[in-house]
Amino acid sequence: MGAYHYRQWDGTQDLGHLDAKDLMDLLGEKVLDGRDLSSALRDLMQRGARMPSGRHMNGMRDLLERLRERRKEQLQRYNMDSVMDDIKERLEQVINKERAGIQRRLDENQQNSPYTGDAESDQRLRDMLDNLAKKHLDQLDKLPPQAGGRIQKLRDYDFMDSEAREEFQELLKTLQQQMMEQYFQGLKRGLGGMTPEMMGQMQQMVKDLNRMLEQHRRGDDSGFQDFMSKWGELFPDGMENIDQLTQHMAQQMGQMQQLLDSMTPEMRQELEDMMSGLMGDPGFQDDLMELMTRLDAMHPAERGDRMPFSGDDPITLQEAMKLMGDMKGLEDLEQELIDSARTNNPNAIDPDKIEHLLGEEARRMAEELQDFQRMLEEAGLIRRKGKGWELTPRAMRHIAERALDDIFGRIDRGLTGEHTLSRHGWGIERLEETKPYVFGDAFQVDVQGTVRNALRRDGGGTPIRLGVDDFEVYRSASINQCSTVILLDMSYSMLRNGRFLAGRKVAMALDSLIRSKFPRDVLKIAAFSYFVLPLKKDQLLETDWIDPGGTDFPEALRVGRQMLSGYKEGTKQIILITDGEPHANSFGYDLGRYNQGWSMREAMEETLREIRRCTKDRIVVNTFMLDTEPVMTSFIKAMARLNNGRIFFADPGELGDYLIVDYMKNRRRSA
């Protein structure tokens, strides 16, 4: 038998793919806690969440944290002042090779090998070679220590050693290539074969570009097409106007300037001197400076800030230029992630770019975020509404059922066993519709459906073996109808203290209970403050209708009574969920007229009159009071005495327990 080792999940182990139901559960929790769908989606996408399976769904913040750690790691790793070290070393190798070549020529000269056969002529030639060699050695001795100065001097130096000359020319071409690629990164034609002719073409292109930008400054863009016809093959696809072209170039030159700004003044000057030496033609350098000035004026935002590199690791110029591009990429990616989170649009981020900058694991995190909304949409739980999203009826049912499960999960198990109304004699009617059996259902078995399930599972044959999951039972419905109106206070105090959310959750749970267990029952819902607003069940998850203000008990009770007026049989009840008292500034209803400006006493008297009308219409008013203020406590008790209703003084967290249990008791009593 194999051995198994267990350890706590640390976020790295793969616990399976995301599940749409688990995601909907997480989303439902936030919606039930008062979030609208947009903010709930945004919160999950930004923060991620712990899934019921135990795995962690990463959010945008996790990606941003990785990005910032990556940037911090790079800043603390490299020493930008070392970018010239590799170039200096290669220049030193060229100089040493030239010295060795000169010394070799001198040694050969001292061997007295005949040149012309004439001793006097041969001696003059040897003397000339010695003088030439000494002159070259003197030039090498006088080379400046900085790389830029050495390159400038060696460009005019006449090498005596052919290998040293070739190495210097190769170094010169490499540096010119790196510089041009940095300035004009994205050129479609490779610059690997940098030649004097290619440098001449680049200089002419810069001249033409400066000329076009000057015309653009004067409001004339007619030169763009001519420029692209001549030089378009050098640039990436998609450059459709001057702004796109110049922004692309400004980004590249901005990175070069950012590299210079990230060095000490001494090293910056040395690199600038070297770059000047690479140009060869002073006019080319002037043209580039003019171009950089124009681009900086057109796109000042592309000039990045100095980066505080503080590490010790050496880095070459080529590596530094690539690093600056990556650092700019991290900066742009950070803004893209922030924008994606703000707009609830993870599809706006590029997984390829994330993998390039942050690695394969970060790419998987990004793809999971993109799957998040797609899975909910494909599962039929959310759908597009304009630029945003809305919950589908299926999702609303799911959230309501979750609210019901959450409330029943806290109710004493001795009560939950009776919620199915499964006992004979309680007034139930068998329906022709069937469903899979779950514990607590009335055991009215659909034999054919049960056997069919077993055969489908086992594939046929005898004997037929039945499992618990095979049983199919008939649904049942209560014959006795119970009609209920929930009146939900949406005053300022209810919203401020979280009590309104508890009441809304109960309304959803009760709606789910009635639809699933008592399909003949009726539930209506209305919210009230200084006015009364009847609600459809799908509006419970919306927030645009919430309008806090006063607490108009009389009008709420009157509307509730009217909503129940069409139901003549069965139990009729109003469930009043509130934490306050009828405000003196509420809008009352008296003899068909709205009356503004009641005193507190008048508001209470009109409330009691409305309670009497409910009692006359055989409507029981049960009040769930979320506060224990003495005056209101006495008033609510007076309401209960007039109506023979019940009062529950409940904590918002326990409201659902009391309400659901009381509904079940009323339901059994009516049965």
C-alpha positions in Angstrom: 0.0 0.0 0.0 1.4 3.4 -1.0 2.3 6.1 1.4 0.6 9.5 1.2 1.9 12.8 2.5 -0.3 15.8 3.2 0.6 19.4 3.7 -1.3 22.7 3.8 -2.2 24.2 0.4 0.2 27.2 -0.2 -1.3 28.5 -3.5 1.1 26.6 -5.8 -0.6 23.2 -6.0 -3.1 22.7 -8.8 -6.5 21.9 -7.3 -8.4 21.7 -10.6 -10.0 24.3 -12.9 -12.5 26.9 -11.9 -16.1 25.8 -11.6 -19.0 28.0 -12.7 -21.1 27.0 -9.8 -18.4 27.8 -7.2 -17.8 31.2 -9.0 -21.5 31.9 -8.8 -21.6 31.1 -5.1 -18.8 33.5 -4.5 -20.6 36.1 -6.6 -23.9 35.5 -4.9 -22.3 36.1 -1.5 -21.2 39.5 -2.5 -24.6 40.3 -4.1 -26.4 39.2 -1.0 -24.1 41.4 1.0 -25.3 44.5 -0.9 -23.0 44.7 -3.9 -24.4 45.3 -7.3 -23.3 42.9 -10.0 -20.7 45.3 -11.5 -19.0 46.0 -8.2 -19.2 42.3 -7.2 -17.5 41.2 -10.4 -14.9 43.9 -10.0 -14.2 42.9 -6.5 -13.7 39.2 -7.4 -11.5 40.2 -10.4 -9.4 42.5 -8.4 -9.0 40.6 -5.1 -9.6 37.0 -6.2 -11.2 34.6 -3.7 -10.8 31.3 -1.9 -12.8 28.7 -3.7 -15.0 26.1 -1.8 -12.4 23.5 -2.9 -9.7 25.3 -1.0 -7.8 26.6 -4.0 -7.2 30.3 -4.4 -8.5 32.1 -7.5 -6.0 34.8 -8.2 -7.1 38.4 -8.9 -5.6 41.4 -10.6 -4.0 42.4 -7.3 -2.0 39.2 -7.4 -0.8 39.9 -10.9 0.0 43.5 -9.9 1.9 42.3 -6.9 4.0 40.0 -9.1 4.6 42.8 -11.5 5.8 45.2 -8.8 8.0 42.5 -7.2 9.6 41.9 -10.6 10.3 45.6 -11.1 11.7 45.9 -7.6 13.9 42.8 -8.2 15.3 44.3 -11.4 16.0 47.7 -9.7 17.8 46.0 -6.8 19.8 43.7 -9.1 21.7 45.8 -11.8 24.3 48.5 -11.7 23.7 50.8 -14.6 27.1 52.4 -14.3 28.6 49.1 -15.5 27.1 49.3 -19.0 30.4 50.7 -20.4 32.6 48.0 -18.8 32.1 45.5 -21.6 32.7 48.1 -24.2 35.9 49.3 -22.4 37.1 45.7 -22.2 36.6 45.1 -25.9 38.3 48.3 -26.8 41.2 47.3 -24.5 41.4 44.0 -26.4 41.6 45.9 -29.7 44.3 48.2 -28.4 46.3 45.3 -27.0 46.1 43.4 -30.2 47.3 46.5 -32.1 50.2 46.9 -29.7 51.1 43.2 -30.1 50.9 43.6 -33.9 53.2 46.6 -33.8 55.7 44.8 -31.6 55.6 41.8 -33.9 56.4 44.1 -36.9 59.3 45.7 -34.9 60.7 42.3 -34.0 60.6 41.2 -37.6 62.3 44.5 -38.6 65.2 43.8 -36.2 66.0 40.5 -37.8 67.7 42.5 -40.6 65.9 40.7 -43.3 66.8 42.3 -46.7 64.0 44.5 -48.3 65.7 45.6 -51.5 69.1 44.0 -51.4 70.7 47.4 -50.9 72.0 47.7 -47.4 71.6 51.5 -47.2 68.0 51.4 -48.6 67.1 48.6 -46.3 68.3 50.5 -43.3 66.2 53.6 -44.3 63.2 51.4 -44.6 63.8 49.9 -41.2 64.2 53.3 -39.7 61.0 54.5 -41.3 59.1 51.4 -39.9 60.6 52.0 -36.5 59.5 55.7 -36.5 56.0 54.7 -37.8 55.7 52.1 -35.1 56.8 54.5 -32.4 54.3 57.1 -33.7 51.5 54.6 -33.5 52.5 53.5 -30.0 52.6 57.1 -29.0 49.0 57.6 -30.3 47.9 54.5 -28.4 49.5 55.8 -25.2 47.7 59.1 -25.6 44.2 57.6 -26.0 41.7 59.0 -23.5 40.6 56.6 -20.8 36.8 57.0 -21.6 35.3 54.7 -24.1 33.7 57.5 -26.1 37.0 59.3 -26.5 38.8 56.2 -27.5 36.2 55.3 -30.2 36.5 58.8 -31.6 40.3 58.6 -31.8 40.4 55.1 -33.1 38.0 55.9 -35.9 40.8 58.2 -37.3 43.6 55.9 -36.3 45.5 54.0 -39.1 45.8 50.4 -37.7 49.0 48.6 -38.4 47.5 45.2 -37.4 44.8 44.0 -39.7 43.1 41.8 -37.1 42.9 44.7 -34.6 41.4 46.8 -37.4 38.8 44.2 -38.2 37.9 43.8 -34.5 37.5 47.5 -34.1 35.3 47.8 -37.2 33.2 44.9 -36.0 32.8 46.5 -32.6 31.9 49.8 -34.2 29.2 48.2 -36.4 27.8 46.3 -33.4 27.5 49.5 -31.3 26.0 51.4 -34.2 23.5 48.6 -34.7 22.5 48.6 -31.1 22.1 52.3 -31.0 20.0 52.4 -34.2 17.8 49.5 -33.0 17.2 51.4 -29.7 16.3 54.6 -31.5 14.2 52.9 -34.2 13.2 49.7 -32.6 10.8 47.7 -34.7 12.5 48.4 -38.0 11.4 45.6 -40.4 14.7 45.5 -42.3 17.5 44.1 -40.2 20.3 46.3 -39.1 22.7 43.4 -38.6 24.8 44.3 -41.7 25.4 48.0 -40.6 27.5 49.6 -43.3 28.4 53.1 -44.1 25.7 53.0 -46.9 23.1 51.9 -44.3 24.2 54.7 -41.9 23.8 57.1 -44.8 20.3 55.9 -45.5 19.4 56.2 -41.8 20.7 59.8 -41.8 18.7 60.7 -44.9 15.6 59.1 -43.3 16.0 61.2 -40.2 16.4 64.4 -42.3 13.2 63.5 -44.2 11.4 62.8 -41.0 12.5 66.2 -39.5 11.3 67.9 -42.6 7.9 66.1 -42.4 7.5 67.0 -38.7 8.2 70.7 -39.4 5.4 70.6 -42.0 3.2 68.9 -39.5 3.9 71.7 -37.0 2.6 74.1 -39.6 -0.6 72.1 -40.1 0.4 70.3 -43.3 0.4 66.5 -43.2 0.5 66.0 -46.9 4.1 64.7 -46.6 3.2 61.6 -44.6 2.3 59.5 -47.6 5.4 60.5 -49.5 7.6 59.7 -46.5 6.0 56.3 -46.0 6.2 55.5 -49.7 10.0 56.1 -49.4 10.8 54.7 -46.0 7.7 52.7 -45.0 9.4 49.3 -45.3 11.7 50.3 -42.4 8.8 50.7 -39.9 6.3 48.2 -38.3 2.9 47.7 -39.9 0.0 49.8 -38.6 1.5 53.3 -38.9 -1.4 55.1 -40.4 -0.7 58.7 -39.4 2.0 60.9 -38.1 0.8 60.6 -34.5 1.2 56.8 -34.5 4.6 57.0 -36.1 6.0 59.7 -33.8 4.5 58.1 -30.6 6.2 54.8 -31.5 9.6 56.5 -32.0 9.1 58.7 -29.0 8.7 55.6 -26.8 12.0 54.2 -28.1 14.0 57.4 -27.7 12.3 57.9 -24.3 13.7 54.6 -23.2 17.2 55.6 -24.3 16.9 58.9 -22.4 15.6 57.0 -19.4 18.7 54.8 -19.5 20.9 57.9 -19.5 19.0 59.4 -16.6 19.4 56.3 -14.6 23.2 56.6 -14.7 25.6 58.8 -12.7 26.4 62.1 -14.4 30.0 60.8 -15.1 28.8 57.6 -16.8 26.0 59.4 -18.6 28.5 61.8 -20.1 30.8 58.9 -21.1 27.9 57.1 -22.8 26.8 60.3 -24.6 30.4 60.8 -25.8 30.5 57.3 -27.1 27.2 57.7 -28.9 28.5 60.9 -30.6 31.6 59.0 -31.7 29.5 56.3 -33.3 27.7 58.8 -35.5 30.8 59.6 -37.5 29.2 62.5 -39.4 28.5 65.4 -36.9 25.5 66.3 -39.1 23.9 63.0 -38.3 24.2 63.7 -34.6 22.6 67.1 -35.0 19.8 65.6 -37.0 19.1 63.0 -34.3 19.1 65.7 -31.6 16.6 67.8 -33.6 14.4 64.7 -34.0 14.6 63.9 -30.3 13.6 67.5 -29.4 10.6 67.4 -31.8 9.4 64.0 -30.5 9.8 65.1 -26.9 7.6 68.2 -27.6 4.9 66.1 -29.4 4.8 63.3 -26.8 6.2 64.5 -23.5 4.5 61.7 -21.6 6.8 59.1 -23.3 9.9 60.5 -21.5 10.1 58.2 -18.5 11.4 59.1 -15.1 14.8 58.1 -13.7 14.9 54.5 -12.5 16.7 54.0 -9.1 18.9 51.0 -9.9 20.9 50.0 -6.9 22.3 46.6 -7.5 25.8 45.2 -8.1 25.3 42.9 -11.1 27.1 44.2 -14.2 25.1 44.6 -17.4 26.1 45.2 -21.0 24.8 48.1 -23.0 22.7 45.8 -25.2 21.3 44.1 -22.1 20.6 47.5 -20.5 18.7 48.7 -23.6 16.6 45.5 -23.5 16.1 45.9 -19.8 14.8 49.5 -20.3 12.3 48.2 -22.8 11.1 45.5 -20.3 10.8 48.1 -17.5 8.7 50.3 -19.8 6.7 47.2 -20.7 6.1 46.6 -16.9 4.9 50.2 -16.5 2.5 49.9 -19.4 1.3 46.5 -18.3 0.6 47.9 -14.8 -1.7 50.5 -16.3 -3.4 47.9 -18.5 -4.1 45.7 -15.5 -5.5 48.7 -13.5 -7.7 49.7 -16.5 -8.9 46.1 -17.0 -9.9 45.9 -13.3 -11.7 49.2 -13.4 -13.7 48.3 -16.5 -14.4 44.7 -15.6 -12.7 43.6 -18.8 -9.9 41.0 -18.3 -9.9 40.4 -22.1 -8.1 43.7 -22.5 -4.9 42.2 -21.1 -2.4 40.3 -23.3 -1.3 36.9 -21.9 1.6 36.8 -24.3 2.9 40.1 -23.0 2.4 38.9 -19.4 4.3 35.7 -20.0 7.2 37.7 -21.6 7.5 40.1 -18.7 6.4 37.9 -15.7 6.7 34.3 -16.7 4.5 31.3 -17.5 2.7 31.1 -14.1 1.6 34.8 -14.5 0.2 33.9 -17.9 -1.9 31.1 -16.4 -3.2 33.6 -13.8 -4.2 36.0 -16.5 -5.9 33.3 -18.6 -7.8 32.2 -15.5 -9.1 35.7 -15.0 -10.2 35.8 -18.6 -12.0 32.4 -18.1 -13.8 33.8 -15.0 -16.4 35.9 -16.8 -16.5 33.6 -19.9 -17.5 30.6 -17.7 -20.3 32.5 -16.0 -21.6 33.7 -19.3 -21.4 30.3 -21.0 -23.1 28.7 -18.0 -26.0 31.1 -18.5 -25.5 33.0 -15.2 -24.6 36.4 -16.5 -25.2 38.2 -19.8 -24.2 41.4 -21.5 -26.3 44.5 -20.9 -24.9 47.4 -22.9 -21.3 47.8 -21.8 -21.9 45.9 -18.5 -23.3 42.7 -17.2 -26.6 41.6 -15.7 -27.7 38.4 -13.8 -29.8 36.0 -15.7 -33.0 34.5 -14.1 -31.1 31.3 -13.6 -28.5 33.2 -11.6 -31.1 34.9 -9.5 -32.7 31.6 -8.6 -29.3 30.3 -7.7 -28.6 33.2 -5.4 -32.1 32.9 -3.8 -31.6 29.2 -3.2 -28.2 30.0 -1.6 -29.9 32.5 0.7 -32.4 29.9 1.7 -29.7 27.3 2.3 -27.7 29.8 4.4 -30.7 30.5 6.6 -31.9 26.9 6.9 -28.3 25.9 7.7 -28.6 27.9 11.0 -32.0 26.7 12.0 -32.3 23.9 14.5 -32.3 20.6 12.6 -35.4 19.5 14.5 -37.4 22.1 12.7 -36.0 21.5 9.2 -37.3 18.0 9.0 -40.8 19.4 8.8 -40.2 21.9 6.0 -41.2 19.5 3.2 -44.8 19.1 4.4 -44.4 15.4 3.8 -46.9 14.1 6.3 -50.3 12.8 5.1 -53.3 14.8 6.3 -51.5 18.2 5.9 -53.4 19.0 2.7 -50.9 18.1 0.0 -51.5 17.2 -3.6 -49.3 14.9 -5.7 -48.2 16.5 -9.0 -47.4 14.6 -12.2 -44.0 16.2 -12.3 -41.2 14.1 -10.9 -37.7 14.9 -9.4 -34.7 13.1 -8.0 -35.3 12.0 -4.4 -33.5 14.0 -1.7 -33.6 13.3 2.0 -36.9 14.6 3.5 -39.0 14.3 0.4 -42.4 12.5 0.6 -41.6 9.0 -0.6 -44.1 8.8 -3.4 -42.0 6.8 -5.9 -42.3 7.0 -9.6 -41.4 3.3 -10.2 -40.9 3.5 -13.9 -38.7 6.6 -13.6 -36.7 4.9 -10.8 -36.1 1.7 -12.8 -35.3 3.7 -15.9 -32.6 5.6 -14.0 -31.0 2.4 -12.8 -31.0 0.9 -16.2 -29.5 4.0 -17.7 -26.7 3.9 -15.0 -25.9 0.2 -15.3 -26.6 -0.2 -19.0 -29.3 -2.9 -18.7 -29.3 -6.5 -17.6 -30.7 -8.3 -14.6 -30.9 -8.2 -11.7 -31.6 -4.5 -11.5 -29.6 -2.9 -8.6 -31.1 0.3 -7.3 -29.1 3.0 -5.7 -30.2 6.1 -3.7 -29.5 8.3 -6.7 -31.8 6.3 -8.9 -35.0 7.0 -7.0 -37.4 9.4 -8.7 -40.3 10.8 -6.7 -43.4 12.8 -7.5 -43.4 16.4 -6.6 -46.2 17.6 -4.2 -47.9 20.9 -3.7 -49.8 22.3 -0.8 -53.5 22.6 -1.4 -53.8 25.3 1.3 -52.7 28.6 0.0 -50.8 31.1 2.0 -50.5 34.7 0.7 -47.7 36.8 2.1 -46.5 40.4 1.6 -43.1 41.4 2.9 -42.8 45.1 3.7 -39.1 46.0 3.9 -38.1 49.3 5.5 -35.4 51.0 3.4 -34.9 54.0 5.7 -31.5 55.6 6.3 -31.0 53.7 9.6 -31.8 50.3 7.9 -29.3 51.0 5.2 -26.6 52.4 7.4 -26.6 49.5 9.9 -26.8 46.7 7.3 -30.4 45.7 8.4 -31.8 46.3 5.0 -29.4 43.7 3.4 -30.5 41.1 6.0 -34.2 41.8 5.1 -33.5 41.6 1.4 -31.7 38.3 1.9 -34.7 36.9 3.8 -37.1 38.0 1.0 -35.1 36.2 -1.5 -34.9 33.1 0.6 -38.6 33.0 1.3 -39.3 33.5 -2.4 -37.1 30.5 -3.1 -38.8 28.4 -0.4 -42.2 29.1 -1.7 -41.4 28.4 -5.4 -39.6 25.1 -4.5 -41.8 23.8 -1.7 -45.2 25.6 -2.0 -45.8 26.5 -5.6 -49.5 27.4 -4.8 -48.4 30.0 -2.2 -48.0 33.7 -3.1 -45.3 36.0 -2.0 -45.2 39.7 -2.8 -42.6 42.2 -1.8 -42.6 46.0 -1.3 -39.9 48.4 0.0 -40.9 51.6 1.7 -39.5 54.8 3.1 -41.4 58.0 2.5 -43.1 56.1 -0.3 -43.9 52.5 -1.1 -42.4 50.6 -4.0 -43.8 47.2 -5.0 -40.9 45.0 -6.3 -40.6 42.1 -8.7 -38.4 39.3 -7.3 -35.6 40.0 -9.8 -35.4 43.6 -8.6 -34.2 42.4 -5.2 -30.6 42.1 -6.6 -30.7 45.6 -8.0 -30.0 48.8 -6.1 -31.1 51.6 -8.4 -34.6 51.7 -6.8 -33.4 52.2 -3.2 -34.4 55.7 -2.1 -34.1 56.1 1.7 -36.0 58.7 3.6 -38.8 58.6 6.2 -40.7 55.5 7.5 -44.3 55.7 6.3 -45.9 52.8 8.2 -49.5 53.7 7.3 -48.9 53.9 3.6 -46.8 50.7 3.6 -49.6 48.8 5.4 -52.3 50.2 3.1 -50.3 49.1 0.0 -49.7 45.7 1.6 -53.4 45.3 2.3 -54.3 46.2 -1.3 -51.8 43.7 -2.6 -53.6 40.9 -0.6 -57.1 42.1 -1.4 -57.5 39.7 -4.4 -56.9 36.6 -2.3 -60.0 35.5 -0.5 -59.0 32.0 0.7 -56.2 30.6 2.8 -53.9 32.5 5.1 -53.0 36.1 4.5 -50.2 37.8 6.3 -48.0 40.9 6.2 -44.4 40.6 7.4 -43.2 44.0 8.4 -39.3 44.3 8.7 -38.2 47.6 10.3 -36.0 49.2 12.9 -37.8 52.5 13.4 -40.9 54.4 14.0 -43.4 56.2 11.7 -41.6 59.5 11.1 -43.3 62.8 11.7 -42.2 64.0 8.3 -43.7 61.0 6.4 -46.4 61.2 3.8 -49.6 59.7 5.1 -52.7 58.6 3.4 -56.1 59.6 4.9 -59.5 59.4 3.2 -58.0 59.1 -0.2 -55.7 62.1 0.2 -52.0 62.3 0.9 -51.3 64.3 4.0 -47.8 65.7 4.6 -46.4 66.8 7.9 -48.0 64.5 10.5 -46.8 64.7 14.0 -45.4 61.5 15.6 -48.6 61.0 17.5 -50.7 61.4 14.3 -48.5 59.0 12.4 -48.9 56.4 15.1 -52.6 56.8 15.3 -52.9 56.4 11.5 -50.8 53.3 11.7 -53.1 51.7 14.3 -56.1 52.6 12.1 -54.5 50.8 9.2 -53.8 47.8 11.5 -57.5 47.6 12.3 -58.3 47.6 8.6 -55.8 44.7 8.1 -57.5 42.8 11.0 -60.9 43.4 9.5 -59.6 41.8 6.2 -58.2 38.8 8.1 -54.6 39.8 7.4 -52.1 38.9 10.2 -49.3 41.5 10.6 -46.2 40.0 12.0 -43.4 42.5 12.8 -39.7 41.8 12.9 -38.3 44.6 14.9 -34.5 45.2 14.6 -34.3 47.7 17.4 -35.4 47.7 21.1 -36.0 51.4 21.6 -38.6 51.6 24.5 -41.2 53.9 22.8 -41.3 51.9 19.6 -41.4 48.6 21.5 -44.6 49.7 23.3 -46.1 50.9 20.0 -45.3 47.6 18.2 -46.9 45.7 21.1 -50.0 47.8 20.6 -50.1 46.9 16.9 -49.8 43.2 17.8 -52.7 43.3 20.4 -55.0 44.9 17.8 -54.2 42.4 15.1 -53.3 39.2 17.1 -50.0 39.2 15.3 -46.6 38.4 16.6 -43.5 40.5 17.3 -39.9 39.2 17.0 -37.1 41.4 18.3 -34.3 40.0 16.2 -30.7 40.7 15.4 -30.2 41.2 11.7 -28.0 38.1 11.5 -30.8 36.0 13.0 -33.7 37.6 11.2 -33.9 34.9 8.6 -34.0 32.1 11.2 -37.0 33.7 12.9 -38.9 34.6 9.8 -38.5 31.3 8.0 -39.4 29.3 11.0 -42.4 31.5 11.6 -43.5 31.1 8.0 -43.3 27.3 8.4 -45.3 27.4 11.6 -48.0 29.5 9.9 -47.9 27.2 7.0 -48.5 24.1 9.1 -51.2 25.9 11.1 -53.1 26.8 7.9 -52.7 23.2 6.7 
